[in-house]
Amino acid sequence: MKLTKFRLKVIFGITITISVTIFSVVIGNTVKIDGGITLFQFIISIVHNNDDSNKPTNSEPDNTPVAIKGNSAEGFLSNDNPEDYYYYKAKESGLYSFTLQDMDANAEATVQVLDTDKNKINDDSSGTNSIYTILEENTRYLIKVDRIADDTSYTLSISPPSQMKDISGEHSISGSTKNEEQSIVYAYRPTVSGIHYFEVGDRTLDYDIYIEIFGKNNSPVENGSGYNSLNVELQAGVYYRIELTGGSELTAYTFNIGSPNPVVDLSSITSYSDKISYIGQENYYTFTAPRSGTYRLDLDNRTADESLYIEIFGKNDSPIDDGSGSNGVTVSLDSGSKYKIKITSSSSVDEIRYDLNIGIPDSIKTVTRKISGTIRYTDQKNTYVFTPSQTARYSVTAENRTRDEYVFIKIFTSNENILGSGSNVAETDDVLKKGKDYYVNVEYSSGDTFPIRYTLLVDKVIDE
């Protein structure tokens, strides 16, 4: 006796398995026993899906793709059939999830989204048991399910963007958890890279809500999990999946999202108004120095009596010397170099508005005997070049000051050897040579009352 099984092709969602028991000589489809008795034994099993258009069963031995018309499909993976293929046409652009469900306990499989030439569409389009990836509207894709371990049946479940709330661009949304086992899923795509803040506030019940953020390849984001609130660094243009879980009863909440401001170039302006809206926020600016000299950055008109921290970075994002401080900083910058400015706060105040003011040094001016000048910011240094017409000792005086404030004057050579210094007036100890260039600095660093205007007067010293 010999038992042979035949598995017929799926037609309209029906699978037919025929077992023929052979007792004697087989002639065609007829079994002869005792000179004339013919016996057929058919065991027919019919699998009929409730919705044959939405859940096709993939059992093609040659891996011919099956079209998915709805959002799910069924299949079976084994050594003989280690992979299945499906066609899927996205009806809308956005973040999709592909999940393998109803699998045997020890079974594992990968799911991949490919283009019709079997190429991966992006780094997120492959994962074990489930993936989240971006698809484009009206585009046809090839879905591959590949066996890793153990034979198993499965259901491929697809969640389109309409089933996952996209909160990109939102600052606050309302929601509710149903139980501690069920997660609320959001899709989020930042427009600016940097530190983002997520907070589950206004909870109607005193239950903690757990936040988890997943990024590329469905991998957990570094520092992207915690109870009720967290700060996490995210990249612009990447779709992230955010899951909220917790609460043993129905718990309503407000989900608050703090996203960084776009980077602003301050090269052509000297004042910019901005704000810190959440803990951990980092505001970034770029600035290209128009000339070499001493610059001053101040955070003025703060709406809260809290300190903000300034940091300045140069080439390769390296911190520059003396380039950090609270509320204000004086720093030397080089002409034509591009710098990055970062403003942060460790305060728990919900919002701090401020004006970022940049003091830019004047260009070096030539003085023969008299010239007008203005001090506009703390630590400003106005530099002048003086070429004596005669060899003699000289004095430099800041006259006609518009405020009763002292300014500091320094006379020096091109290699910065100081020849004389003093408040409001400076006098050289040695003679200055005719036709040689010397330099004069006028600066003010003892207060914050501006502007201070003055007239700089250069005279020969008459020795008695």
C-alpha positions in Angstrom: 0.0 0.0 0.0 1.3 3.5 -0.9 -0.2 6.8 0.2 0.4 9.8 -2.1 -0.7 13.4 -1.4 -1.3 16.0 -4.1 -1.6 19.7 -3.2 -3.4 21.6 -5.8 -3.0 25.3 -6.8 -5.1 27.9 -4.9 -8.1 28.9 -6.9 -10.3 31.7 -5.6 -9.0 31.1 -2.0 -9.7 27.3 -2.0 -6.9 24.8 -1.3 -7.6 21.1 -2.2 -5.5 18.3 -0.9 -6.0 14.9 -2.5 -4.7 11.7 -0.9 -4.8 8.5 -3.1 -4.3 5.2 -1.4 -2.9 2.6 -3.8 -3.4 -1.1 -3.0 -2.2 -2.6 -6.2 -1.1 -1.9 -9.7 -1.6 1.7 -10.8 -2.9 2.2 -14.3 -3.5 5.9 -15.0 -5.8 7.1 -12.3 -7.3 3.6 -11.7 -6.3 1.1 -9.0 -7.0 -2.6 -9.9 -7.6 -5.0 -7.0 -8.6 -8.7 -7.3 -9.2 -8.5 -11.1 -11.6 -5.6 -11.2 -12.2 -3.6 -8.1 -11.3 0.0 -8.4 -10.8 2.1 -5.2 -10.2 5.8 -4.8 -9.8 7.4 -1.5 -9.9 11.3 -1.6 -9.3 13.4 1.5 -10.3 16.9 0.4 -9.7 19.9 2.8 -11.1 23.2 1.8 -9.7 26.5 3.3 -12.0 29.3 2.4 -11.2 32.8 3.7 -13.9 35.1 5.0 -12.7 37.8 2.7 -10.9 36.2 -0.2 -10.1 39.6 -1.8 -8.4 41.0 1.3 -6.6 37.8 2.5 -5.1 35.9 -0.3 -3.2 32.7 0.6 0.2 32.5 -0.8 1.1 28.9 -1.7 2.7 29.3 -5.0 5.7 26.9 -5.3 7.4 29.2 -7.8 7.0 32.3 -5.6 4.7 34.0 -8.0 3.6 37.2 -6.2 0.0 37.4 -5.1 -1.8 40.8 -5.2 -3.0 42.1 -1.8 -6.2 44.1 -2.4 -6.9 44.9 1.2 -4.6 45.2 4.2 -3.8 41.5 5.0 -2.8 38.2 3.6 -2.1 34.7 4.8 0.7 32.2 4.0 2.8 29.3 5.1 6.6 29.1 5.4 8.5 25.8 5.3 11.8 24.3 4.1 10.1 23.6 0.8 8.5 27.1 0.7 10.9 29.4 2.6 9.6 32.7 1.1 6.5 34.3 -0.2 5.9 37.3 -2.4 3.0 39.8 -2.6 2.2 42.8 -4.6 0.9 45.8 -2.6 -0.2 49.2 -4.0 0.0 52.1 -1.6 -3.2 54.2 -1.6 -1.6 57.1 0.3 1.9 58.5 1.1 3.2 58.1 4.6 4.3 55.6 7.2 3.1 52.0 6.9 3.6 49.1 9.2 3.9 45.5 8.0 3.5 42.9 10.8 3.6 39.1 10.8 1.0 37.8 13.2 -0.5 34.4 14.2 2.9 32.7 13.9 4.0 29.6 15.8 5.7 30.3 19.1 9.3 29.6 18.0 9.0 30.7 14.4 10.8 33.7 13.0 10.6 35.5 9.7 11.6 38.7 8.0 9.4 41.0 6.1 10.8 43.3 3.4 9.3 46.0 1.2 11.0 46.0 -2.2 10.4 47.8 -5.5 9.1 45.7 -8.4 12.8 44.9 -9.3 13.3 43.4 -5.9 15.5 46.2 -4.6 15.1 47.6 -1.0 13.4 50.9 -1.1 15.2 52.4 1.9 17.0 51.4 5.1 13.8 51.0 7.0 12.2 48.5 4.6 13.5 45.3 6.2 13.0 43.8 9.6 12.2 40.7 11.7 8.5 40.0 12.1 7.6 43.7 11.6 8.7 46.9 10.0 7.7 50.5 9.7 8.5 52.2 6.4 7.5 55.1 4.1 5.6 54.3 0.9 4.5 56.7 -1.8 0.9 57.1 -3.1 -0.2 55.0 -6.1 3.1 53.1 -6.1 3.3 49.3 -6.5 5.6 47.4 -4.1 6.8 43.9 -3.7 6.4 42.4 -0.2 8.7 39.5 0.7 8.2 37.2 3.7 11.2 35.1 4.4 11.5 32.1 6.8 14.3 32.3 9.4 13.4 29.6 11.9 10.7 26.9 12.1 7.8 26.2 9.7 4.8 28.4 10.4 1.6 29.8 9.0 1.2 33.5 9.3 -1.0 36.5 8.7 0.6 39.6 7.1 -1.1 42.6 8.5 -0.6 46.1 7.0 -1.4 49.3 8.8 -1.6 52.4 6.4 -1.0 55.9 7.5 -4.7 56.5 8.2 -4.5 53.9 11.0 -1.5 55.5 12.7 -2.0 59.1 13.7 0.7 61.3 12.2 1.6 64.1 14.7 4.3 65.7 12.7 4.1 69.5 13.1 1.9 69.2 16.2 2.7 70.8 19.5 -0.1 69.2 21.6 -2.7 66.5 21.1 -5.2 64.8 23.2 -5.5 61.0 23.6 -6.3 58.2 26.0 -4.8 54.8 27.0 -7.2 51.9 27.4 -5.2 49.4 29.4 -1.6 48.6 30.3 -1.2 46.1 27.5 -2.4 48.2 24.6 -0.1 50.8 23.1 -1.2 54.1 21.4 0.9 54.5 18.2 1.9 57.8 16.6 4.0 58.6 13.6 6.3 61.6 13.9 8.7 63.1 11.3 10.8 66.0 12.5 11.6 68.9 10.2 14.6 70.0 12.2 17.4 67.8 13.7 18.1 68.2 17.4 16.8 67.6 20.9 13.0 67.0 21.0 10.8 66.9 24.1 7.9 64.6 24.7 5.6 64.8 27.7 2.4 63.0 28.7 0.6 65.7 30.8 -2.8 66.4 32.2 -3.4 62.7 33.0 -6.9 62.1 34.4 -5.7 59.2 36.5 -2.5 59.0 38.5 -0.9 56.3 36.3 2.5 56.6 34.7 2.6 56.4 30.9 5.6 54.8 29.2 7.0 56.5 26.1 9.0 54.5 23.6 10.4 55.9 20.3 11.6 53.7 17.4 13.6 54.9 14.4 15.3 53.3 11.4 15.0 49.6 11.0 12.4 49.6 13.7 15.2 50.0 16.3 14.7 51.8 19.6 16.2 55.3 19.6 19.0 56.0 22.0 17.6 57.6 25.2 14.2 57.2 23.5 12.2 55.7 26.4 11.0 56.8 29.8 7.9 57.4 31.9 5.8 60.5 31.3 8.5 62.7 29.7 11.8 62.5 27.9 14.3 64.4 25.8 15.7 62.7 22.8 17.8 63.6 19.8 16.0 63.0 16.4 17.0 63.5 12.8 15.1 65.7 10.3 13.2 63.8 7.6 13.2 60.5 9.4 9.9 58.9 10.3 9.7 57.7 13.9 7.1 55.6 15.7 6.1 56.7 19.2 4.3 54.3 21.5 2.5 55.2 24.7 1.7 52.4 27.1 0.3 52.3 30.6 -2.6 52.8 32.9 -4.8 49.9 34.1 -7.9 51.9 33.3 -9.0 54.5 30.7 -6.6 57.4 31.2 -7.0 60.6 29.2 -3.9 62.7 28.6 -2.4 65.6 26.6 0.7 64.7 24.6 3.0 67.7 24.4 5.7 67.8 21.8 8.6 70.3 21.9 10.6 70.5 18.7 13.7 72.7 18.1 13.6 75.9 16.1 15.2 75.9 12.6 18.8 77.1 12.6 19.0 80.8 11.8 21.9 82.6 10.2 22.7 85.8 12.0 25.5 87.0 9.7 23.6 89.9 8.3 21.8 91.0 11.5 22.9 92.2 15.0 19.7 91.3 17.0 17.3 88.4 16.9 14.3 87.6 19.2 13.7 83.9 20.1 12.5 81.7 22.9 13.1 78.6 24.9 9.9 76.6 25.2 10.8 73.3 26.9 13.4 71.8 29.2 16.4 70.6 27.2 15.7 72.8 24.2 18.7 73.9 22.2 18.5 76.9 19.9 21.2 77.0 17.2 22.4 79.9 15.1 25.2 80.4 12.6 27.3 83.5 12.3 30.1 84.4 9.9 32.4 87.1 11.3 32.8 90.0 8.9 36.2 91.0 10.4 38.6 89.8 13.0 38.2 91.4 16.4 36.4 91.2 19.8 32.7 90.4 19.6 30.1 90.4 22.3 27.0 88.2 22.5 24.3 89.2 25.0 20.9 87.6 25.9 18.9 90.7 26.8 15.2 91.3 27.7 14.7 87.8 29.2 11.1 87.3 30.2 12.1 85.2 33.2 14.7 85.8 35.8 16.6 82.7 34.8 20.1 82.3 33.3 20.5 81.1 29.7 23.8 79.6 28.6 25.7 80.5 25.5 28.2 78.3 23.7 30.2 79.2 20.5 31.7 76.5 18.3 34.2 76.9 15.5 35.7 74.6 12.9 34.6 71.0 13.2 32.1 72.0 15.9 35.0 72.5 18.4 34.4 74.9 21.3 36.4 78.1 20.9 38.5 79.7 23.7 36.4 81.8 26.1 33.3 81.0 24.0 30.8 80.1 26.7 29.0 81.8 29.6 25.7 82.7 31.2 23.6 85.4 29.5 26.6 87.0 27.8 30.1 86.3 26.5 33.0 88.2 25.0 35.0 86.3 22.4 37.6 86.9 19.6 36.5 85.8 16.2 38.4 85.6 12.9 37.3 87.3 9.7 35.4 85.1 7.3 35.2 82.1 9.7 31.8 80.5 10.3 30.7 79.8 13.9 27.8 78.0 15.5 26.0 79.5 18.5 24.0 77.4 20.9 21.6 78.7 23.6 20.3 76.4 26.3 18.5 76.6 29.6 18.3 74.2 32.6 15.3 76.1 34.0 11.9 74.5 34.6 10.1 77.7 33.4 7.7 76.8 30.6 8.9 79.6 28.3 11.7 82.2 28.3 11.8 84.8 25.6 15.0 86.7 24.9 16.9 89.0 22.4 20.2 87.7 21.2 22.3 90.8 20.5 25.7 90.6 18.7 28.2 93.4 19.1 30.4 93.6 16.0 33.7 95.5 16.1 34.3 98.4 13.8 36.8 98.1 11.1 40.3 99.5 11.8 40.4 103.3 11.1 43.3 105.6 10.4 43.8 108.6 12.6 46.1 111.5 11.9 45.2 113.8 14.7 41.4 113.7 15.5 38.6 111.2 14.9 35.1 110.4 16.4 34.2 107.0 17.7 31.4 105.1 19.5 31.4 102.3 22.1 28.2 100.3 21.7 28.7 97.1 23.8 30.7 95.7 26.7 34.3 94.9 25.9 34.2 96.6 22.5 37.6 97.5 21.2 37.9 100.2 18.6 41.2 100.0 16.9 43.0 102.8 15.1 46.3 103.0 13.2 48.5 106.1 13.6 51.6 107.0 11.5 53.7 109.8 13.1 54.8 112.7 10.9 57.6 113.4 13.3 59.7 111.3 15.7 58.4 112.2 19.2 56.5 111.0 22.2 52.7 111.1 21.8 49.6 111.2 23.9 46.1 109.9 23.0 43.1 111.3 24.7 39.3 110.4 24.6 37.6 113.8 24.8 34.0 114.9 24.7 32.6 111.7 26.1 28.8 111.6 26.1 28.7 109.8 29.4 30.8 110.2 32.5 32.4 106.9 32.0 36.1 105.9 31.8 37.4 104.3 28.6 40.7 102.5 28.5 43.3 103.5 25.9 46.2 101.4 24.9 49.0 102.3 22.4 51.0 99.4 21.0 53.1 98.1 18.1 52.1 95.6 15.4 53.6 92.8 17.5 51.5 94.0 20.4 54.2 95.5 22.5 52.5 98.0 24.7 54.0 101.5 24.6 51.5 103.3 26.8 48.1 102.9 28.4 45.6 104.6 30.8 42.0 105.7 31.5 40.7 108.4 29.1 44.3 109.3 28.3 47.5 107.4 27.4 51.0 108.6 26.8 54.0 106.8 25.3 57.1 106.3 27.4 59.3 106.2 24.4 59.4 108.2 21.2 57.4 107.0 18.2 59.4 106.9 14.9 58.3 109.0 12.0 56.7 107.0 9.2 56.1 103.8 11.3 52.6 102.4 11.9 51.4 102.2 15.5 48.1 101.1 16.9 45.6 102.5 19.4 42.8 100.6 21.2 39.8 102.3 22.9 37.7 99.9 25.0 35.1 100.0 27.7 34.3 97.1 30.0 33.2 98.5 33.3 29.4 98.9 32.8 26.4 98.5 30.5 25.5 102.0 29.7 25.6 102.5 26.0 26.4 104.1 23.6 29.4 106.1 24.6 30.6 108.6 22.0 34.0 110.3 22.1 36.5 112.2 20.2 40.0 110.7 19.9 42.8 113.3 19.9 46.5 112.5 19.1 49.1 115.0 20.1 52.8 115.2 20.4 54.1 115.4 24.0 56.3 118.4 24.6 59.0 117.5 27.1 60.1 120.3 29.3 
